[in-house]
Amino acid sequence: MRALRKGKYLYIRAPQSELYDQSADPAADHNLSATSKAVSDTLGVQLNDFRRRTTQTMVELAKPDPEQMQKLQALGYVASNPADTGSDATDNGIDPKSRIEVSNLLHDAMLDVEETRYEAAVPLLERVLKDQPDMAVATMQLGIAQAGLRNYEAALAPLRKAVQMLPDSGLGHYQLGLALFHTGDWKGAAPQFEAAVARAPRWADAHYSLAAVYARIDRVPEAMRELNTTLDLNADHYRANLLRGRILSLQGNPVEALPNLSKAAKVRPDSREAHAFLANVYRQLGRPLEAEKENAEAERLAPPHP
């Protein structure tokens, strides 16, 4: 929608145009567009003229940085084209004002998802999608919220639909990959994580998730490659250090496993797995005292028996 103030009038161009005499109606309660069509048409022409005179300046100011644009596109954000000077909405379109409630619901739901209040977000997103079933961002948010509640089966349908609507979204592919992973469809998860890292190559968690899937489907060399990339991006990545150290230990290479598992235990000193794996590596290296110490720590961190 666009608006123009001229003299005493406020003109709003929308599928349901509005005209207000602000001198007599400061609260803009009485729409005069139907009874003052000549005034509306005149202000519409003036609005077009204003747009023509200012569009080029706005285009120059809004030129995006190419690197920033690439990052936004990789994560699935869609930027509008500032040079778009297409025709305005007509009375045959949907008036954006009629979507205010939907917009508010979506805003509240996205805040809930961001702050991990998934249970509160789900009914809001379902209401949005009942009104706007093809809204891509709401569809993806619903899938993310369901996954956050560990309802992975319920998350699959909205996430698949979101990926179809936003095929260039690295976030969409990543979230779908996580849901497939947690439902046990590791082979199905792999191409989703591959798509995510292709679109966001500096996303450490995406590389780690791809490595974890590769490890589970016996593609160990590819898993090690992705773990190396993860650690190049984030040397303190706990899970990448843990998995890389464990793979090397199982391959009979405790010397290379030790730095990774030591790092994992340092980053997450409360990790029972890290201490247990580290104890095993020390036994492989013939260092029983250190192995006993790490094993005792793993036992201390073990959950109590019921």
Secondary structure, DSSP 8 states (H G I E B T S, - for coil): -EEEEETTEEEEESSS-EEEETTT-TT--S--TTT-HHHHHHHHHHHHHHHHHHHHHHHHHT---HHHHHHHHHTT-----TT-------TTS--GGGGHHHHHHHHHHHHHHHTT-HHHHHHHHHHHHHH-TT-HHHHHHHHHHHHHTT-HHHHHHHHHHHHHH-TT-HHHHHHHHHHHHHTT-HHHHHHHHHHHHHH-TT-HHHHHHHHHHHHHTT-HHHHHHHHHHHHHH-TT-HHHHHHHHHHHHHTT-HHHHHHHHHHHHHH-TT-HHHHHHHHHHHHHTT-HHHHHHHHHHHHHHS----
